[in-house]
Amino acid sequence: METIPSAYYFGEFTLDVGKGCVLKGQEEIKLRPKVFEALQYFVQNSGRLIGKQELIQAIWPDSFVTDDSLVQCTVELRRALDDREQQLLKTVPRRGYVFTAEVTQSKAKATALLDDELLDPTSARESPIGKQGSRLIDLPTPRTSLIGREEEVKKAAEFLLDSNIRLVTLTGPGGAGKTRLAIAAAATVASEFSGGVRFIGLASVTQPDLVATALTKALEIQQVANRTLPQLLADYLQDSGPFLFVLDNFEQVLPAGRVVAEILASCPTLKVLVTSRECLRIYGEQEFPVAPLEEDSAVQLFVQRATAVRPTFAVNLENSEAIREICRRLDGLPLAIELAAARTKLLSPSAILERLQSRLQLLTGGPLDLPTRQQTLRNTIDWSHELLNEAEQKLFRRFAVFIGGGTLEAAEAVCNTGLDLGIDLFDGLSSLVDKNLVQHAERPGSDARFTMLETIREYALEHLAASGEEAATRRAHAAYCLVLAEEGNPELSSPERTRWLSRCDLEIDNFRSALDWLIANQDLDWGLRLCMALFRFWDMREHLIEGRAWLETMLGLAGSAYSKERAKLGIFLGALATTQGDFPTAEGFLQQSLRLYEELHDQWGIAASLNALGVSGRDSGDYITAQNHFERSLACWRTLPDRLATARCLHNLANVAKVRGDYPRAQIALREATKIFQEVGDPSGAAWSMNQQADIEREQGNLEVARDFYQRALKAFRVAADRWGSARSLADLGYVCCEQKDYEAAHAAYREALEVFSQLGHKRGMARALEGFACLAAARGNPVRTLRLAAAATHLRQLISAPLFQAEQTRLDQTLSSAWESLGEAEGKAAWAEGSALNIESAIEYSLQKS
């Protein structure tokens, strides 16, 4: 057993380790925590030369500090000890320090432990702990510092000191660091438990009935006939004062929770702190979930453990991002991070990251003095998996097909398709949540989601593959994704589409997984349907590059078959390529689509292809060709019963006629479009026509009339609950207010437009608002601000590959020209570079400043 001093004495000073203080006689000397740690290290190594690097590593094991920090620390220490003559702490030039004072100790026994991820608390114990005076002391001494758990330690300590709480259970997945946190929390409050603190490890106890025996053995209580354990403990703790039990690794003996309840009922001065992968479910229990580490803390832990196996290891520009990505991939689990860091003895962080495709294969080789379950990540999860019953194991492996999690509805659709689960699905998921193999997350405005940490999910997928159920489960998963995607049909109202898009945002990783599986299995029927159903999501959420890649892949796989589907894919690809400004490619896709529809004699497809060709021509600046396409498309639509499509084509025709200066033709088209929108009950369509009427008035210089139309369109969009339309009208209103020199109104309109576009996550809209702010800055005579904002908008468009259309770009360039002329080339380029360097958040913040 390791012996741990509780106090050190030197000269007239006392260093009390338990209380964390230094006394001069009876007076406490105030020291910063790091100065206290330095003093403790010096007295523990008195008479020995301590090098600077050794001292830095001991005091700042997970930080990067210079010699200045060490010098400051020793200066403060000497000042506190009144040791300016170096009678206690001597500096050895260019070598280090020697603590020369004679040191004596008083000692208390304790066992050595790392944490529940690194050492079996029962393995280091050689003999029972006895009482020190009237107080029982037994808290294991960790071998490393605790990282990133300051708030958790504080909160757990508050629970332990709360008079209304007598049982606190730290829960979390294997590898989360529950034991280490429990030890730290218990140490923090130890001085408040005058009866004592006792750590009891239960990892080796597999039968609930043996827990009582383990407790009596740990406390050296002799079992007596006709006396129960609660009675024996009540006798043992009588008159001892407040007492704290720390019961570690309770998950495999959960039925013994009734023993804990009985003990608490019989011993009013007792409190219990438990670590378990599942709560005990007894009355009065305060559960405390132990979450994975935050990213910065996870990085600190990785660096600390990497340095322990490779002293020359250091973070630099080359490996810093790889280290962060490793910590992300490992879900911030301390055990996984420590096992990965141990690999730095042979591998660079980049090499470790490359091998993390299989976390379970890489993360092995933990210290040999650890229990087997903690020597590899797989063994740690095995420990939890073996505690599941057969039905729970089936649900566990099937649920792993979800990437990023899923709702209860999704789990029902995918995990119990054959009604063979053998358990109520809600009860099964609840059990997996209780056992910390699945996480439960509430999301405002949407159904609760259930997720898996990726390390656990990889393990579950291995079991799914071995079960022979993978193909059926993945097909059920693809079917669920297809149903959800096809709910986004064109007939949805604006509020309904907003809800559908929000659901798709959450399920995007599941869509990707389903498409991967369908393509790998050459299931073109479902693959084509899913791609076509997701087009609106990809377009409206600006996943332009990704959407185009999926559509092109599926188009290539279709070959010469699926003519109707290929024709529709061509329209979608043409639309995305147009948005990206790739007009020649868009033309190719759309002409191919038109030919296919003509071969199929599909009038609807012909009309849609011509309309898409018109949009592409308009956006590329070929207005004559665009108008011809729209006129032909309109003629086709008039032969079909789809009046809504007719109205939209009229709207597009009015737009290109306006750009060409053919205002009478534009007005005629808009009036007919508005009438149809109103008759078919499409208030958003009618509002768009009104907004374009404002555009026409603005083009003709009728600013006051245009402003009135924009305001009416804005009101109509708000009534229709069309937030995107509202934001667009606000941006247009800002432009006309700016032209009227009503700068305050322009700023207010741009600000509200930017806020709405930001809430919608619509980057093209955000760029449009930033361009409006740039025009406002130009009108106010601020050329630097003008170019910064324009550059930020251009950078944002480049990020999503959605450049401004030709006509709008020409108009913006004319506005910016005065700023370039005012500043000159050098200053103008500098302002542009500054704006290009702004991220979205910074650009928004800058734009909202009134200057």
Backbone hydrogen bonds, N-H to C=O, Kabsch-Sander energy under -0.5 kcal/mol:
donor,donor_aa,acceptor,acceptor_aa,energy
4,I,108,A,-2.0
6,S,106,S,-2.3
7,A,106,S,-1.6
8,Y,15,L,-2.3
9,Y,104,T,-2.8
10,F,13,F,-2.0
13,F,10,F,-2.5
14,T,23,L,-2.3
15,L,8,Y,-3.0
16,D,14,T,-0.7
16,D,21,C,-2.5
17,V,6,S,-1.4
17,V,15,L,-0.8
18,G,6,S,-1.2
20,G,16,D,-1.3
21,C,16,D,-1.7
22,V,29,I,-0.6
23,L,14,T,-3.0
24,K,27,E,-3.5
25,G,12,E,-1.9
25,G,23,L,-0.6
26,Q,24,K,-0.6
27,E,24,K,-1.8
29,I,22,V,-3.3
30,K,28,E,-0.5
36,F,32,R,-2.5
37,E,33,P,-2.3
38,A,34,K,-2.0
39,L,35,V,-2.4
40,Q,36,F,-2.6
41,Y,37,E,-2.2
42,F,38,A,-2.4
43,V,39,L,-2.7
44,Q,40,Q,-2.0
45,N,41,Y,-0.9
45,N,42,F,-0.6
46,S,43,V,-1.1
47,G,99,F,-2.5
48,R,45,N,-1.7
50,I,97,Y,-3.2
51,G,49,L,-0.6
52,K,95,R,-0.5
55,L,51,G,-2.1
56,I,52,K,-2.7
57,Q,53,Q,-2.5
58,A,54,E,-1.9
59,I,55,L,-2.3
60,W,56,I,-3.1
63,S,60,W,-1.3
65,V,63,S,-0.6
69,S,66,T,-0.8
70,L,66,T,-1.0
71,V,67,D,-2.8
72,Q,68,D,-2.6
73,C,69,S,-1.9
74,T,70,L,-2.3
75,V,71,V,-2.5
76,E,72,Q,-2.3
77,L,73,C,-2.0
78,R,74,T,-2.7
79,R,75,V,-2.2
80,A,76,E,-2.2
81,L,77,L,-2.3
82,D,78,R,-0.5
82,D,79,R,-0.7
83,D,78,R,-3.0
86,Q,83,D,-1.8
90,K,88,L,-0.6
90,K,98,V,-3.0
92,V,96,G,-3.0
95,R,92,V,-2.4
96,G,92,V,-2.5
97,Y,50,I,-2.2
98,V,90,K,-2.4
100,T,88,L,-2.3
100,T,98,V,-0.9
101,A,88,L,-0.9
104,T,9,Y,-2.4
106,S,7,A,-2.2
108,A,4,I,-2.6
110,A,2,E,-1.6
113,L,141,T,-1.8
118,L,115,D,-2.0
119,L,115,D,-2.5
123,S,120,D,-1.9
124,A,120,D,-0.6
132,Q,135,R,-2.9
133,G,131,K,-0.7
135,R,132,Q,-2.3
136,L,195,G,-1.5
137,I,130,G,-0.6
137,I,135,R,-0.6
138,D,136,L,-0.5
138,D,197,V,-1.1
141,T,111,T,-2.0
153,V,149,R,-2.8
154,K,150,E,-2.1
155,K,151,E,-2.5
156,A,152,E,-2.8
157,A,153,V,-2.4
158,E,154,K,-1.9
159,F,155,K,-2.1
160,L,156,A,-2.1
161,L,157,A,-1.6
162,D,158,E,-0.7
162,D,159,F,-0.9
165,I,162,D,-1.7
167,L,284,G,-0.6
168,V,272,V,-2.5
169,T,286,Q,-2.5
170,L,168,V,-0.6
170,L,274,V,-3.6
171,T,169,T,-0.7
171,T,288,F,-1.6
172,G,276,S,-0.6
176,A,173,P,-1.7
181,L,177,G,-1.8
182,A,178,K,-2.5
183,I,179,T,-2.5
184,A,180,R,-1.9
185,A,181,L,-2.6
186,A,182,A,-2.6
187,A,183,I,-2.6
188,T,184,A,-1.9
189,V,185,A,-1.4
190,A,186,A,-0.8
192,E,189,V,-2.2
193,F,190,A,-1.7
194,S,192,E,-0.9
195,G,242,P,-2.7
196,G,193,F,-0.8
196,G,242,P,-0.9
197,V,136,L,-2.1
198,R,244,L,-2.7
199,F,138,D,-1.0
200,I,246,V,-3.3
202,L,248,D,-2.3
205,V,202,L,-1.6
206,T,204,S,-0.6
210,L,207,Q,-2.2
211,V,208,P,-1.6
214,A,210,L,-2.2
215,L,211,V,-2.3
216,T,212,A,-2.3
217,K,213,T,-2.4
218,A,214,A,-2.3
219,L,215,L,-1.9
220,E,217,K,-0.8
221,I,216,T,-2.8
222,Q,220,E,-0.5
227,R,224,V,-1.7
232,L,228,T,-2.5
233,L,229,L,-2.8
234,A,230,P,-2.1
235,D,231,Q,-2.1
236,Y,232,L,-2.4
237,L,233,L,-2.7
238,Q,234,A,-0.6
238,Q,235,D,-0.6
240,S,237,L,-2.3
243,F,269,T,-2.2
244,L,196,G,-2.2
245,F,271,K,-2.6
246,V,198,R,-2.9
247,L,245,F,-0.6
247,L,273,L,-2.6
248,D,200,I,-2.3
248,D,246,V,-0.7
250,F,275,T,-2.3
253,V,250,F,-1.9
254,L,251,E,-0.8
256,A,253,V,-2.3
257,G,254,L,-2.5
258,R,255,P,-1.3
259,V,256,A,-1.0
260,V,256,A,-1.4
261,A,257,G,-2.3
262,E,258,R,-2.3
263,I,259,V,-2.5
264,L,260,V,-2.6
265,A,261,A,-1.9
266,S,262,E,-1.7
267,C,263,I,-1.8
270,L,267,C,-1.9
271,K,243,F,-2.4
272,V,166,R,-2.7
273,L,245,F,-3.3
274,V,168,V,-3.2
274,V,272,V,-0.5
275,T,247,L,-2.3
276,S,170,L,-2.5
285,E,282,I,-1.8
286,Q,167,L,-2.6
287,E,285,E,-0.7
288,F,169,T,-3.0
290,V,171,T,-4.0
291,A,289,P,-0.8
293,L,332,G,-2.7
298,A,294,E,-2.7
299,V,295,E,-2.4
300,Q,296,D,-2.1
301,L,297,S,-2.4
302,F,298,A,-2.4
303,V,299,V,-2.6
304,Q,300,Q,-2.6
305,R,301,L,-2.5
306,A,302,F,-2.5
307,T,303,V,-2.4
308,A,304,Q,-1.3
309,V,305,R,-1.1
310,R,306,A,-1.8
313,F,310,R,-2.8
320,S,316,N,-2.0
323,I,319,N,-2.3
324,R,320,S,-2.0
325,E,321,E,-2.4
326,I,322,A,-2.3
327,C,323,I,-2.2
328,R,324,R,-2.2
329,R,325,E,-2.8
330,L,326,I,-1.8
331,D,328,R,-1.9
332,G,327,C,-1.9
333,L,330,L,-2.1
335,L,175,G,-2.2
337,I,333,L,-2.5
338,E,334,P,-2.7
339,L,335,L,-2.4
340,A,336,A,-2.2
341,A,337,I,-2.8
342,A,338,E,-1.7
343,R,339,L,-0.6
343,R,340,A,-1.4
344,T,341,A,-1.9
345,K,342,A,-1.1
346,L,343,R,-1.8
347,L,343,R,-2.8
352,I,348,S,-2.4
353,L,349,P,-2.6
354,E,350,S,-2.0
355,R,351,A,-1.3
356,L,353,L,-1.3
357,Q,354,E,-0.6
358,S,355,R,-1.3
359,R,356,L,-0.6
362,L,358,S,-1.8
363,L,359,R,-2.8
364,T,362,L,-2.1
366,G,375,Q,-2.7
370,L,367,P,-1.5
374,Q,371,P,-2.2
375,Q,372,T,-1.7
376,T,372,T,-0.5
377,L,363,L,-2.4
380,T,376,T,-1.5
381,I,377,L,-1.9
382,D,378,R,-2.8
383,W,379,N,-1.9
384,S,380,T,-0.9
385,H,381,I,-2.7
386,E,382,D,-2.6
387,L,384,S,-1.1
388,L,385,H,-1.8
393,Q,389,N,-2.3
394,K,390,E,-1.9
395,L,391,A,-2.2
396,F,392,E,-2.6
397,R,393,Q,-2.2
398,R,394,K,-2.0
399,F,395,L,-2.6
400,A,396,F,-0.6
401,V,398,R,-1.7
402,F,399,F,-1.8
404,G,402,F,-0.6
406,G,450,F,-2.1
408,L,448,A,-0.5
411,A,407,T,-2.4
412,E,408,L,-2.4
413,A,409,E,-1.9
414,V,410,A,-1.8
415,C,411,A,-2.9
416,N,412,E,-0.7
417,T,414,V,-0.5
419,L,416,N,-1.5
428,G,424,D,-2.8
429,L,425,L,-2.8
430,S,426,F,-2.6
431,S,427,D,-2.2
432,L,428,G,-2.1
433,V,429,L,-2.5
434,D,430,S,-2.7
435,K,431,S,-1.9
436,N,433,V,-1.7
437,L,432,L,-2.5
438,V,432,L,-1.4
439,Q,451,T,-3.5
441,A,449,R,-2.9
443,R,446,S,-0.5
446,S,443,R,-2.0
449,R,441,A,-2.7
450,F,406,G,-3.0
451,T,439,Q,-2.5
457,R,453,L,-2.8
458,E,454,E,-2.4
459,Y,455,T,-1.2
460,A,456,I,-2.4
461,L,457,R,-2.6
462,E,458,E,-1.6
463,H,459,Y,-1.5
464,L,460,A,-2.1
465,A,461,L,-2.6
466,A,462,E,-1.9
467,S,463,H,-1.2
468,G,464,L,-0.7
468,G,465,A,-0.7
469,E,464,L,-0.9
470,E,464,L,-0.7
473,T,469,E,-2.4
474,R,470,E,-3.0
475,R,471,A,-2.1
476,A,472,A,-2.0
477,H,473,T,-2.1
478,A,474,R,-2.5
479,A,475,R,-2.3
480,Y,476,A,-2.1
481,C,477,H,-2.2
482,L,478,A,-2.3
483,V,479,A,-2.3
484,L,480,Y,-2.3
485,A,481,C,-2.5
486,E,482,L,-2.4
487,E,483,V,-0.7
487,E,484,L,-0.8
488,G,485,A,-1.6
489,N,487,E,-1.0
492,L,489,N,-1.7
497,R,493,S,-2.9
498,T,494,S,-2.4
499,R,495,P,-2.0
500,W,496,E,-2.3
501,L,497,R,-2.9
502,S,498,T,-2.0
503,R,499,R,-2.0
504,C,500,W,-2.3
505,D,501,L,-2.3
506,L,502,S,-1.5
507,E,503,R,-1.5
508,I,504,C,-0.6
508,I,505,D,-0.7
511,F,507,E,-2.5
512,R,508,I,-2.2
513,S,509,D,-2.2
514,A,510,N,-2.6
515,L,511,F,-2.6
516,D,512,R,-2.5
517,W,513,S,-2.2
518,L,514,A,-2.6
519,I,515,L,-2.7
520,A,516,D,-2.6
521,N,517,W,-1.7
522,Q,519,I,-1.6
523,D,518,L,-2.9
524,L,522,Q,-1.5
527,G,523,D,-2.2
528,L,524,L,-3.0
529,R,525,D,-1.6
530,L,526,W,-2.8
531,C,527,G,-2.3
532,M,528,L,-2.5
533,A,529,R,-2.3
534,L,530,L,-1.6
535,F,531,C,-0.6
535,F,532,M,-0.7
538,W,534,L,-2.8
539,D,535,F,-2.8
540,M,536,R,-2.8
541,R,537,F,-2.4
542,E,539,D,-0.9
543,H,538,W,-2.2
544,L,542,E,-1.3
547,G,543,H,-2.9
548,R,544,L,-2.3
549,A,545,I,-2.1
550,W,546,E,-2.3
551,L,547,G,-2.4
552,E,548,R,-2.6
553,T,549,A,-2.1
554,M,550,W,-2.5
555,L,551,L,-2.4
556,G,552,E,-2.2
557,L,553,T,-2.0
558,A,554,M,-1.7
559,G,555,L,-0.7
559,G,556,G,-0.6
561,A,558,A,-1.8
566,R,562,Y,-2.9
567,A,563,S,-2.3
568,K,564,K,-1.8
569,L,565,E,-2.7
570,G,566,R,-2.1
571,I,567,A,-1.4
572,F,568,K,-2.1
573,L,569,L,-3.1
574,G,570,G,-2.5
575,A,571,I,-2.2
576,L,572,F,-2.2
577,A,573,L,-2.8
578,T,574,G,-2.1
579,T,575,A,-2.1
580,Q,576,L,-1.8
581,G,578,T,-1.6
582,D,577,A,-2.6
583,F,581,G,-1.4
586,A,582,D,-2.1
587,E,583,F,-2.7
588,G,584,P,-1.8
589,F,585,T,-2.3
590,L,586,A,-2.6
591,Q,587,E,-2.5
592,Q,588,G,-2.0
593,S,589,F,-2.2
594,L,590,L,-2.5
595,R,591,Q,-2.4
596,L,592,Q,-2.2
597,Y,593,S,-2.5
598,E,594,L,-2.2
599,E,595,R,-2.3
600,L,596,L,-1.8
601,H,598,E,-0.7
602,D,597,Y,-2.6
603,Q,601,H,-0.9
606,I,602,D,-2.4
607,A,603,Q,-2.6
608,A,604,W,-2.4
609,S,605,G,-2.6
610,L,606,I,-2.4
611,N,607,A,-2.1
612,A,608,A,-2.3
613,L,609,S,-2.3
614,G,610,L,-2.1
615,V,611,N,-2.1
616,S,612,A,-2.3
617,G,613,L,-2.5
618,R,614,G,-2.7
619,D,615,V,-2.6
620,S,616,S,-1.6
621,G,617,G,-0.7
621,G,618,R,-1.0
622,D,617,G,-2.2
623,Y,621,G,-1.4
626,A,622,D,-2.1
627,Q,623,Y,-2.6
628,N,624,I,-2.0
629,H,625,T,-2.3
630,F,626,A,-2.4
631,E,627,Q,-2.5
632,R,628,N,-2.3
633,S,629,H,-2.7
634,L,630,F,-2.8
635,A,631,E,-1.9
636,C,632,R,-1.8
637,W,633,S,-2.7
638,R,634,L,-2.1
639,T,636,C,-1.4
640,L,637,W,-1.7
643,R,641,P,-1.5
646,T,642,D,-1.5
647,A,643,R,-2.4
648,R,644,L,-2.1
649,C,645,A,-2.2
650,L,646,T,-2.3
651,H,647,A,-2.1
652,N,648,R,-2.2
653,L,649,C,-2.7
654,A,650,L,-2.5
655,N,651,H,-1.7
656,V,652,N,-2.0
657,A,653,L,-2.3
658,K,654,A,-2.2
659,V,655,N,-2.0
660,R,656,V,-1.9
661,G,658,K,-1.5
662,D,657,A,-2.7
663,Y,661,G,-1.6
666,A,662,D,-2.0
667,Q,663,Y,-2.7
668,I,664,P,-2.3
669,A,665,R,-2.2
670,L,666,A,-2.5
671,R,667,Q,-2.4
672,E,668,I,-1.9
673,A,669,A,-2.4
674,T,670,L,-3.0
675,K,671,R,-2.1
676,I,672,E,-2.1
677,F,673,A,-2.8
678,Q,674,T,-2.3
679,E,675,K,-2.1
680,V,676,I,-2.6
681,G,677,F,-0.5
681,G,678,Q,-0.6
682,D,677,F,-3.0
686,A,682,D,-1.9
687,A,683,P,-2.0
688,W,684,S,-2.3
689,S,685,G,-2.0
690,M,686,A,-1.9
691,N,687,A,-2.4
692,Q,688,W,-2.3
693,Q,689,S,-1.9
694,A,690,M,-1.6
695,D,691,N,-1.6
696,I,692,Q,-2.2
697,E,693,Q,-2.0
698,R,694,A,-2.5
699,E,695,D,-2.6
700,Q,696,I,-1.5
701,G,698,R,-1.7
702,N,697,E,-2.6
703,L,701,G,-1.7
706,A,702,N,-2.6
707,R,703,L,-2.8
708,D,704,E,-1.9
709,F,705,V,-2.2
710,Y,706,A,-2.7
711,Q,707,R,-2.2
712,R,708,D,-2.2
713,A,709,F,-2.8
714,L,710,Y,-2.6
715,K,711,Q,-2.1
716,A,712,R,-2.2
717,F,713,A,-2.7
718,R,714,L,-2.2
719,V,715,K,-2.2
720,A,716,A,-2.0
721,A,718,R,-1.1
722,D,717,F,-2.6
723,R,721,A,-1.0
726,S,722,D,-2.1
727,A,723,R,-2.5
728,R,724,W,-2.2
729,S,725,G,-2.5
730,L,726,S,-2.3
731,A,727,A,-2.2
732,D,728,R,-2.4
733,L,729,S,-2.8
734,G,730,L,-2.2
735,Y,731,A,-1.6
736,V,732,D,-1.9
737,C,733,L,-2.4
738,C,734,G,-2.1
739,E,735,Y,-2.2
740,Q,736,V,-1.4
741,K,738,C,-1.6
742,D,737,C,-2.7
743,Y,741,K,-1.4
746,A,742,D,-2.2
747,H,743,Y,-2.7
748,A,744,E,-2.2
749,A,745,A,-2.3
750,Y,746,A,-2.7
751,R,747,H,-2.6
752,E,748,A,-2.2
753,A,749,A,-2.4
754,L,750,Y,-2.7
755,E,751,R,-2.2
756,V,752,E,-2.3
757,F,753,A,-2.8
758,S,754,L,-2.3
759,Q,755,E,-2.3
760,L,756,V,-2.2
761,G,757,F,-0.8
761,G,758,S,-0.6
762,H,757,F,-2.3
763,K,761,G,-0.9
766,M,762,H,-2.1
767,A,763,K,-2.7
768,R,764,R,-2.1
769,A,765,G,-2.2
770,L,766,M,-2.3
771,E,767,A,-2.5
772,G,768,R,-1.8
773,F,769,A,-2.2
774,A,770,L,-2.0
775,C,771,E,-2.1
776,L,772,G,-2.2
777,A,773,F,-2.4
778,A,774,A,-2.2
779,A,775,C,-2.3
780,R,776,L,-1.6
781,G,778,A,-1.2
782,N,777,A,-2.7
786,T,782,N,-2.0
787,L,783,P,-2.2
788,R,784,V,-2.2
789,L,785,R,-2.3
790,A,786,T,-2.2
791,A,787,L,-2.4
792,A,788,R,-2.2
793,A,789,L,-2.1
794,T,790,A,-2.4
795,H,791,A,-2.7
796,L,792,A,-2.0
797,R,793,A,-2.2
798,Q,794,T,-2.2
799,L,795,H,-1.8
800,I,796,L,-1.0
801,S,798,Q,-0.8
802,A,797,R,-2.5
806,Q,619,D,-1.6
809,Q,805,F,-2.9
810,T,806,Q,-2.5
811,R,807,A,-1.8
812,L,808,E,-2.5
813,D,809,Q,-2.7
814,Q,810,T,-1.8
815,T,811,R,-1.6
816,L,812,L,-2.3
817,S,813,D,-1.4
818,S,814,Q,-0.5
818,S,815,T,-0.5
819,A,816,L,-0.6
820,W,816,L,-2.1
821,E,817,S,-2.5
822,S,818,S,-2.1
823,L,819,A,-2.1
824,G,820,W,-2.4
827,E,823,L,-0.5
828,G,824,G,-2.2
829,K,825,E,-2.6
830,A,826,A,-1.9
831,A,827,E,-2.5
832,W,828,G,-2.4
833,A,829,K,-2.4
834,E,830,A,-2.1
835,G,831,A,-2.1
836,S,832,W,-2.3
837,A,833,A,-1.3
838,L,835,G,-1.1
843,A,839,N,-2.8
844,I,840,I,-2.5
845,E,841,E,-2.4
846,Y,842,S,-2.6
847,S,843,A,-2.4
848,L,844,I,-1.7
849,Q,846,Y,-1.1
851,S,849,Q,-1.2
